[in-house]
Amino acid sequence: MMISGLGTWLPNMQESGYGVSSAMIFTMTLAVGQMTGSLAGGYMVDKIGHRNVLLTLLGTGAAAFVLLSLTGSTVLLFVLIAVAGACTAGSQNLINPYITMFYPSDIRGSGLSIAVGMGRIGSITGPLLIGWVLMTNMPAQLSFLGFALPCITAFCALLFVQEQYGTEVQKGRLRKVKEAAAV
């Protein structure tokens, strides 16, 4: 929802008083932030673990969206859009390998496909919600609050993930392979 919604909405920033060039630079800033977040997040996963990186990205993303709703400074807007891009795409690109830890290898593809398929609901509803927000003529700054909600929801959901089950699935699968090899 955050990635598709932002990509749809940022070009419309011209309706909020920004020029066409600023609106396009906002979109480019988002893309640079998304690439940076994915690469830096991938690097940090090796250092502090998937869950910690994801919680940091989602929490920072929510804070960036709240701050975006409060700022009027164009420079700060660019910085916060880059941070929001890093946090949204970074978390999206890191959640898929994290999900695979919880499935045995023989059904890992199916489990990941179901999770990604559920994520497509947000890809569909994100632009629809942005269209609705644009129809209400809500100020652009307040619109950013709507993007904080998926970050907060994902952050809270991730707090309930019990990682020991993921590692137990992998350990159990490895034990079965070793037992089969021994026979």
C-alpha positions, 0 to 999 in steps of 0.5 A, spaced: 500 500 500 505 504 501 509 503 495 504 503 490 500 509 494 506 513 494 508 512 487 501 514 485 500 520 489 507 524 489 506 526 482 500 529 484 503 534 489 503 539 483 496 540 486 498 542 492 502 548 490 508 544 488 511 545 480 511 539 475 518 539 476 518 538 484 513 533 483 517 529 479 523 530 483 519 528 489 518 521 485 525 521 483 527 522 490 523 516 493 526 511 488 533 513 490 530 512 497 527 505 495 534 503 492 538 505 498 533 502 503 533 496 500 541 495 499 542 498 506 537 494 509 540 487 506 547 489 509 544 490 516 540 484 516 547 480 516 549 485 522 543 485 527 537 480 524 531 480 519 526 482 525 530 488 528 532 491 521 524 490 519 522 493 526 527 499 525 525 500 518 517 500 519 518 504 525 522 510 522 517 509 516 511 511 520 515 517 524 517 519 517 510 519 514 508 523 521 513 528 520 511 529 513 504 531 515 507 536 519 513 540 515 512 545 510 519 546 508 521 543 501 528 541 503 525 537 509 520 534 505 525 531 500 529 528 506 523 525 509 520 522 502 527 519 501 527 516 508 520 514 507 522 510 500 528 507 504 523 504 509 517 502 505 521 499 499 526 496 504 521 493 508 518 490 502 524 487 499 526 484 506 520 481 508 520 476 503 526 472 505 524 473 512 517 470 511 521 464 508 524 462 514 517 460 517 516 454 511 519 448 510 523 448 503 518 443 500 512 448 501 516 455 501 514 457 495 507 456 496 507 460 503 511 466 500 506 466 494 500 466 499 504 472 503 506 476 496 499 475 494 496 478 500 500 484 499 497 485 492 491 487 496 495 493 498 498 494 491 490 495 489 487 499 495 493 504 495 492 507 489 484 507 490 485 510 497 489 515 494 484 517 489 479 518 494 484 522 498 485 526 492 477 527 491 476 530 498 481 535 497 485 534 503 491 538 504 497 534 502 501 534 508 495 530 512 495 525 506 501 523 509 498 520 515 494 515 511 501 512 509 503 511 516 497 507 518 500 501 514 507 502 517 504 502 524 500 496 522 506 492 520 510 494 525 505 491 531 504 485 527 511 484 527 512 484 534 507 478 535 512 474 530 515 468 534 522 467 531 523 461 534 518 457 530 521 459 524 528 456 526 525 450 529 522 449 522 528 449 519 532 445 524 526 440 524 527 440 516 535 439 517 534 433 522 529 430 517 534 430 512 540 428 516 536 422 518 534 420 511 541 420 509 543 416 515 538 410 513 
